Structures are given as C-alpha cells and as structure tokens.
Amino acid sequence: SSGINAEWPLRPGGSRLTLQFVMKGGYTHSGEDYRWAYVRECFGNRKFALHAFNLFFIVIYQNILLLLLVFPQVAMVPHQTKFEGLSDIFITILFIFLFIVEVAADLQQQYFQVRKHKAIAEGSERKGDYKAGFLRTGLFAYCRHPNYLCEVLLWWVFAMFSLSRCGFNWTFIGAANLTGLFTGSLDLTEQISASKYAEYKEYQKHVPSVIPPIRMMTIKPRARR
C-alpha cells in the first residue's frame, strides 16, 4: 500500500493537471482556477466572507483533507508486513483498474480540449463534440465525469487496505470528506458548463453525472455526428 500511496502525486493525470494549470498561468500572481471567478460572483460585495472562505476552506481545510486521505496508511503501520492474501490482491487490482480508467479519461479530455482550441484559433469548421464545445464520446458517453468518479473511488479503495487489517475505522473520514468536496465541486462545474454550452442540458438529461447505469455499460453508445 505504501507504493500505491507514493505513486499518486506522480500519476499522469495529476501531473497533466498541474502542467495544464501552469500553462494557463495558474501559478502566477494573478492566476486562478476558472471556477474561482464564479465563486467570487456568488459572494458579491461580501469581501470579508470571501476572504474567510478562501482562508478556511481553500487554504486550511483542503490541506487538512490531504492529510486525512493518507491516514489509512498510518493505521496500517503495525501491519505493514502482514499480507492479507486474496483481499489484498483484489483491492490492488481494483485500484489499478480505477487508476487506468482515470488516466484514460484525463488524456481523452486533454486531447479533445487541445484539438478544440486549435480549431477555434484556426477558424476551421467544427463538427460533433467540437461544435458543441464539450466531450460526449468515449468514457464521457457513459457518465459526465468519469475522472471525478475514479478519483473518489481510488481513495475509498485505498482505505480498504486498512479495513482488511483493522476492521472499519475512523480513517475512512478522508475518503468521505473528499466525496463531499467533489459533490460540491461537481455542482459548480455543472452550472458553469450548462451556462456556457447550449447543448449541455440535453447531455445532462441522457447521461448521468458520475454513476453510469448497467444498461449503458453493456450497450455501446451511439456515435455523435
């Protein structure tokens, strides 16, 4: 489990998001996540409330959350040399599967965004998803946020290593907090997308946000023109 936890900051998806944020000027003095502008609008003229939100939620809480996510490893310290057989094998395979799907979703989104903005810059004709402005094919035909889903599940699966050794314990609080954080983040992301893209509300009607139904996983979605 130590190896699994150590690889997370270096995984392709995380590295890509960091690089993308750098390329957008996110780490400059005036750089910020695109959603932050919408958050400021929600606070309006309540500057003190905005600064308090930034301090306690962004600066303090999210750093505490990073610590909570690795607490299952702390609980496993006395059991580091103990191999739990099939349970460890199953958890490891599940973790790797989710990791691969998340990376695939990240790369698919990155490829789409690069080609979309290139087409916009060149003034070339756009069709299908490129015309709509957002991705609806591949993994995104099954749910609107496959990378969010896999990221949350990765941490629940990681916590399962402590479950197999220590029984149900308080260290699951990290995964639970991340789930709550992503729920709020998804709501904001969905509002922004629906306001930017005319066809997004129709996409919302036919494709679930994070949990694809079984029928969608067994029937190949129709290609969009």
N, C-alpha and C positions, 0 to 999 in steps of 0.2 A: 504493500500500500504506500510505502514511502516513495517508491519510484513513480507510482501513479500521481501522487500529490505533487512531486517535484516537476513533472513534465507540464503541468497546467499553464504556468506563466509563459512557457516557451512554445506552446502548441501553435500550429499555423494560423488558426482562427484568431487567437489572441494577438499574435504578432501582426497579423494583417490589419486588425482593427487599430492597433497602436500606430502602425505605419500610416494608415489612412488618415488618422487624426492629425499626425504630424504634417502630412501633405496638405491638409486643409488649413494648416496654421493653428491647430488646436492648442499647441503648447506655447504659442506666442502670448504676449501680454494681453492682447485683445481677443485671442482665440477662445472658442467655446463650442460645446455641443449644440447642434442646430435646434434641439428641443428647448434649450435654455431661454431663447427669445420668447417662446410661447409661455414658459413658466413666469417670466417677468410680466407678461401681459396679464396673467391671472392675478398677480398681486397689485397691479395698477400703481397707485401712488403710495401704497403702504411700504415704504422703503425699509423701515425697521423690521417689518415682518419678513421681507425678502432676505435681508442680511441674516436674520435669525435662522431662517430656513437653510440658507447657504452654510452657515456655521454648524448647526446641529445635525442637519440631515446629510448634506454633501460632505462636509469636512470630517465630522466626528463619527456619525452613525455608519457611514459606508466603510470607514477604516476599521471600525469595530466588527462589522459584518465579515470583512476579510479574515479577521482573527477567529471569529466564530466558525467559519467554514472549515478550518483545519483542526478544530477541537477533537473531532473523532480520532485523529491520529494521536492526540495526547492521551486519550482514553485507552489506546491500544499499546502504549509504551510497555506495560508489564507483559504483553502478549506478543511482542514483535517476532519471536522465534517460533511461535505456535502456528502450524499450518492446519487450517480447518477443512482440508480435503475438497469435496465437491462444492461446498458453499463458496469457498474462495475462488475456485475455478469459474463457477457460474457468474459471480459478481465481477470478476476480471473481464470475462468475455462480454458481459453486458456493458461494462464501462467502455471497453474498446469499440464496441458497436456504436454506442452513442457518440463517442468521440469522432469516429469516422463520418457519421451522418452529419454532425455539426460542421465539421470541416468542409464537407461536400456542399452544404447549404451556404456557408460563408463564401466559398470560392465561386459558386454559381451566382450569388448576388453580386460579388465583386466583378465578375466577368460581364454581367448584364449592365451594371452601372457604368463601367468603363466604355462599353460599346454605345450605350445610350448617350452619354455626354459627348462622345466623339461624333456621333451622328448629328447631335444638336449643334455642335461647334462648326461642323462642315456644312450644315444646312441640307443634308441629304434626306431622302424620303424615309420615313419610319413606318413600320407596319407592326401589327400584333401588339405584343407587350411593349415594344419600343415606342409605339404610338400612344399606348395607354399611359406609359410613364412608370409602370411598376411591373414586377415579375409575378407571373401566374402559372408558369410551367415548371417542369421538373419537380423537385421536392415541394415547391410552393404551390403546386396544384393540389396537394393533399392537406396542407394547412398553411395559414398565412405567415406563421413564424416558426418554422422548423428548427432554426438555430436557437431561438429562445427556449423552446421545449427541451432540446437536448442539453443545453447548458444547465437548466434547473435539475433535470433528471440525473445528470452526471454527479451533482453534489449529494443527491439523495442516495445514489448508488455508492458513492464514496463512503457515506456514513454507514452503509450496510456492513462494511468491514468491522466496525465496532459492534454492530448488532450481533454478528455471529460469534463474537468473543465475550461481550459484556452484557448481552441482553439489551432490551430497549433502554436507552439512557438519554440524558439531557443534551448530549452533543448534537442531536438532530435539530437543535434550535437554529443552527446556522443555515441548513437547507430550508427550514421553514421560513426564516426571515428573508432569504433570497427569493423564495416563491412569492412572498408578499410584495417585495420590492419590484419584481418583474411584472406582477399583475398591474401595479400602478403605472409602471413604465409602458406597458403594452397599451393601456387605456389612452395614455397621452399620444403614443405613436400612432394609434388607430385614428384618433381625432385629427391629427395633422395630415395623415395620408388621405383621409376622406375629404378634407378641405382642399387638398392640392390636386387630386386626380378625380375626374368626373366619373370614371367607371369603377372606382374603388368600392362604393356602396353596393354595387351589383356583385362584386367579388366577395364582399362580406356575406351576402345572402347565400352564396353557393359553397363557400369554402370556410371551414371552421378556423378559429383563431390559432389554437395550439394542438388540440386533440383530434386527429383525423379519425372518422368513424371507420369501422371494419370494412364496410362496403367500398369505401374509397381506396382502401389498401389492397383490395382484391380485384378491383376493376380499374383498368388503366384509364386515366382521364383523357378526354378528347383534346387533341391539339387545337390551339387557338390560332386563328388566322389574323 
